[in-house]
Amino acid sequence: MRSFNYIENVHYYKDGDRVVFTALFHLERGQCCGNGCRHCPYEPQYNRGNINVQDKYLATKEEIDIFKSKKGYDKSQSKNNNEGD
């Protein structure tokens, strides 16, 4: 069974009686849950199973390209980059 060590104010915070998950929590989860979360980092938002991360959550263009190629949804760009080599 998986063990999770969530850290308050890193993975979630409390807003009154609610627990609000951060974008980091969702990114570590690996896909959108589709529940309309406040800090959904996926694009389009609130689409269950979606793995496309909004660019603003990745630090550099290089990281964006690496992430997209690992997820397999940016193959056309990778092919174009290798044609001139």
C-alpha positions as CSV (number, residue, x, y, z in Angstrom):
1,M,0.0,0.0,0.0
2,R,1.3,3.5,-0.9
3,S,2.2,5.8,1.9
4,F,1.8,9.6,1.5
5,N,3.6,12.3,3.5
6,Y,1.7,15.4,2.6
7,I,3.1,18.7,4.1
8,E,0.7,21.4,5.1
9,N,1.4,24.7,3.2
10,V,3.3,22.7,0.5
11,H,0.8,20.1,-0.7
12,Y,-2.3,21.6,0.8
13,Y,-3.5,24.4,3.0
14,K,-6.6,25.0,5.1
15,D,-9.1,27.7,4.1
16,G,-11.6,27.8,7.0
17,D,-12.9,24.3,7.3
18,R,-11.8,23.3,3.8
19,V,-8.5,21.6,2.7
20,V,-7.2,23.1,-0.5
21,F,-4.7,21.1,-2.5
22,T,-1.8,23.0,-4.2
23,A,-0.7,22.7,-7.8
24,L,2.3,20.7,-6.5
25,F,-0.1,18.2,-5.0
26,H,-1.9,17.8,-8.3
27,L,1.4,17.6,-10.3
28,E,2.6,14.8,-8.1
29,R,-0.7,13.1,-8.5
30,G,0.1,12.9,-12.2
31,Q,-3.3,13.7,-13.8
32,C,-6.4,15.8,-13.4
33,C,-9.1,14.4,-11.0
34,G,-11.9,16.4,-12.7
35,N,-13.2,17.8,-9.5
36,G,-12.8,21.5,-10.3
37,C,-9.9,22.1,-7.9
38,R,-8.9,25.7,-7.2
39,H,-5.2,25.1,-8.2
40,C,-5.7,22.7,-11.1
41,P,-2.4,22.8,-13.1
42,Y,-3.7,21.0,-16.1
43,E,-4.9,22.4,-19.4
44,P,-7.7,22.3,-20.1
45,Q,-8.7,22.4,-16.5
46,Y,-11.1,20.1,-14.8
47,N,-10.9,17.4,-17.4
48,R,-10.5,14.0,-15.6
49,G,-7.4,12.1,-16.7
50,N,-5.8,15.0,-18.4
51,I,-2.0,15.1,-18.2
52,N,-1.3,18.3,-20.1
53,V,0.4,20.6,-17.7
54,Q,0.0,24.4,-18.1
55,D,3.3,25.9,-19.2
56,K,3.3,28.3,-16.3
57,Y,4.0,25.4,-13.9
58,L,7.2,24.5,-15.7
59,A,10.2,26.7,-15.1
60,T,11.9,26.8,-18.6
61,K,11.2,26.1,-22.3
62,E,13.6,23.2,-22.0
63,E,11.7,21.7,-19.1
64,I,8.4,22.1,-21.0
65,D,9.8,20.3,-24.1
66,I,11.3,17.5,-21.9
67,F,8.0,17.1,-20.1
68,K,5.9,17.0,-23.3
69,S,8.2,14.5,-25.0
70,K,8.1,12.2,-21.9
71,K,4.3,12.3,-21.9
72,G,4.3,11.6,-25.6
73,Y,2.0,14.5,-26.8
74,D,4.6,16.6,-28.4
75,K,6.1,14.1,-30.9
76,S,5.6,16.3,-34.0
77,Q,7.8,19.0,-32.6
78,S,10.5,16.5,-31.7
79,K,10.5,15.1,-35.3
80,N,10.8,18.6,-36.7
81,N,13.8,19.4,-34.5
82,N,15.7,16.3,-35.6
83,E,15.2,16.7,-39.3
84,G,18.0,19.2,-39.7
85,D,20.6,17.1,-37.9
